[in-house]
Amino acid sequence: MKSFQANLIGLLLFMLLFTEHAISSEGEDDPIRNGIRLSELQMHPVRSVQFWQQGDKSRIPKTRIGPAPAELINFLHLDNTFQGYSERPIPANEDSEFIRDVEIAVSSLPDSVGVIVGRMVFGIALVRELGGGTGYMDVVGNVDGSAAGGFIVLDEGALDRTANEWASWKEKSAFQSSAEQGLDVRIEKPENDTRINAIRYILLHELGHVIDAVVGVTQINGGNTQNIASSGFYSLSWSYPPPSQRTFLPGDTLRSRFDASWPERETLAFYSFENSKHTLSEAASIYEWLSQTNFPTLYAATSSADDFAESFANYVHVVLDGRPYEIRQKQAQHSAILLKSCWDSPRCASKKMVVEYLLARAAQLR
């Protein structure tokens, strides 16, 4: 799903090997899904640095925050068709309060993170009816094909929640609903439980994907073998395919180093709700498994790309900003803590060091 994940066009050729979703084999290097050629997405103007420079080739312009321009709406329509989503996004209104909230969220980021936004994020575009969730990121490429940065799309309609409401909704989306049990996620104190801070956390996650694309931390955007290996992050949690293997074969899956203790990790699917393969009665055992790994959140355990994006976002949120992160399971009148932040515990010590290194490295990039 799009939600809180990069739109990894660079990996779609890999993904297409595993799906039977209306794909034509016409042209191995330019497959067709639902009538849309992959090249229409890969070569779309919004994925080029020239589009975002807007005629000024001497510098990257200040990050644009506002309604999605017509060219980006066209891209999103093509991408939704390609991915099988029925929604057709429309730009947010120019006078929307959502634009103000996003601007405040960006301005509230730590200085070291704000520098990265200014250098790597070409635009934060606001829409309604995005399809597939609340947030979306894609890569902006240089003429030579390298990643210059990215753009982020947020869905105004789907983000009409406070921070804790949004975080709880997202976490519960990985489980079938239950009348007897529930999950509460706290990422803000009551006085800070606002929509602005929900947007803030989502932006941090998407920014993690942008950094990944530029620095080459995981397999995102095709990755860079040398960068993946030297970043030190990928191998902390993922064992297959190794960084040296950039060609994915039919039947390959991405395996974590912790799958032997819980092989069902591969069946985790956020935003699946009633279609989830897991019930809330399993939550206690799932989070117990998670607490024995170095994944800071359950969403981080779903893929290497989301592992880095979640690790980056959660680190900034908890360590740099001193904000809470806690998951509780509710049953009748009782609640029990299932998960707390891992950044002050040994289980995430190695990942903390790598995230700090990569954050400093990203801040130094043009």
C-alpha positions, 0 to 999 in steps of 0.5 A: 500500500502507499500508506507511509511507504515510499512509492518504490518505482525503482523496485517495481520490476522486482515486485512485478515478478510476484504479482498476478495483478493484470500484468502484460508481459509485453516487453520485459523491460517495460511491463504493463499493468492495468493498461499503464506502462511502467516507463510512463511512471519511471520517466514522468517529469515529476520524477526529474530534478528539472521539474522541481528546479522550475527553470533555476538550474543553479540550485534546488529551490526551497521546499514547496508546500501546497496543493499538488500541481497538475503534473503531479496529479497526473502522475498520481492518477497513472500510479493509482491505475497501475497499482489498482487503486480506484481513487483519483486524487485531487489537489487540496484547496489553496486556503486549506488549514491543512497547508498551515498545519503542514507548514507548522509541522515542518517548522517544528522539526529539529534544526538538523532534520530541517536542514535535510528537508531543505536539501532533499525534499523538493515538494510536499504536495497536498491532495484529497483521495490519495488512495491506499492511505495517508502518505506517499513518497517518490524519488526525484532523479538527477540526469545521470539517474542518481537520486537527488531527493524526493517529493512527499504527498499527504492526504488531507482527508485521511489525516483528520486525526490527532497524533494518538488517534492516528498512531492507534488507527495505523497500529490496529490496521495490522489486525482484525478488529475485536469488540473485546480488545483494542490497541492504544498508541501514545506518541504525544502527551495529551497537551500535544495530541494534535493533528499537526503532530500526527502530520509531523510523525508521518513527515519524519517517516517519509523523510526517512525514505528520502534519505534512504533513496539518496544515501542508499541505506537499503534496497530502495530505488534499486539501492547501491551495493557499496552504499548498502554495505557501508551504511551498516544498517541493512545487515543489522536486521536483514539477511536476504537478499544480501547487499551484494545481490541486486538481482531479485529472482522469482520466489525470493522474499526479504527475510529478517534475521529474526524470522526463525523465532516468528516466521509469520512476520512475513504475513504482517500487513498494515492497512489490511484491517479485516483482511489481516491474517492476525487478530488482536488476541495475538498482539501480546505474543507478537509484541513480545517477539518484537521486544526480542528484536532490534525493530523499534516498531512493528511497522519497521519489521515489515520491510528493510525500507520501512525499517529504516524509515521507522527507525529514523522517524522514531529516533528523531521523535523519541531521542531528539525531541523527547516525545513518548512512544508506548503501545498498550493493549486494552481489554475490558477495564484493564490495559497492559503495556506491550511496547515502549521505546527501545532507544535507551535499551541494549536491543537497539543500541547498534541501530541507534549508532547507525541512525545517528551516523546516517542522520549526520551524513545526510545533513552534510549532503547537497 
